[in-house]
Amino acid sequence: MTLSFHPVTLDQNYGDAEGMLVYHSDRLMAVLARLGSLHDNLAGCWFIEASFSPRMIHTPATFQSLADFEAWVGI
């Protein structure tokens, strides 16, 4: 089973409003936020705002793409 991604708008006041819900087997696994210009060289990267899966250990991590995130999760 692969991951599925569903875009959302996050209620953020500092520009990181583009979000992505990540599902695995119809269960919410994580909420990602796309970092905005306030994050300098990380702008455009995806950051794990919340994780709900024992499959991944939540560590502060950023990913260049959703494919990179999916590879990191290892599903």
C-alpha positions in Angstrom: 0.0 0.0 0.0 1.4 3.4 -0.9 0.8 6.7 0.8 -1.8 9.1 -0.4 -1.5 12.9 -0.2 -4.3 15.4 0.2 -3.7 19.1 0.0 -5.0 21.4 2.8 -4.7 25.0 3.9 -3.2 25.4 7.3 -4.3 28.1 9.7 -0.8 29.7 10.1 0.0 33.4 10.6 3.6 33.2 9.3 3.2 32.1 5.7 3.4 28.3 5.9 -0.2 27.8 4.9 0.3 25.1 2.3 -0.2 21.8 3.9 -0.5 18.1 3.1 -2.4 15.4 4.9 -0.6 12.0 4.5 -2.7 8.9 4.7 -1.6 5.2 4.9 -4.3 2.6 4.5 -7.0 5.3 5.0 -5.5 6.3 8.3 -4.0 9.8 8.9 -0.3 9.3 9.3 1.1 12.9 9.2 0.5 16.5 8.6 3.2 18.2 6.5 3.7 22.0 6.0 5.5 23.5 3.0 7.9 26.0 4.4 7.6 29.6 3.3 10.2 32.4 2.6 10.8 33.1 6.3 12.8 29.8 6.3 15.5 31.1 3.9 17.2 28.1 2.2 14.5 25.7 3.4 11.7 27.6 1.7 9.7 25.2 -0.5 10.7 22.1 1.6 8.1 20.0 3.5 8.3 19.8 7.3 6.5 17.3 9.6 4.1 19.4 11.7 2.5 16.3 13.3 2.9 12.5 13.0 0.5 9.9 14.1 2.2 6.7 13.1 4.4 4.3 15.0 6.0 3.6 11.6 7.9 6.8 11.8 9.9 8.4 14.5 9.1 12.1 14.6 12.3 14.0 14.3 12.7 17.5 13.0 13.2 16.8 9.4 12.6 18.6 6.1 12.2 17.1 2.7 12.8 18.5 -0.7 9.7 16.7 -2.2 6.8 14.5 -1.2 8.6 11.6 -2.9 11.6 12.2 -0.6 9.3 12.1 2.4 7.7 8.8 1.1 11.2 7.3 0.7 12.2 8.4 4.2 9.1 6.7 5.7 10.0 3.6 3.8 6.5 2.2 2.9 
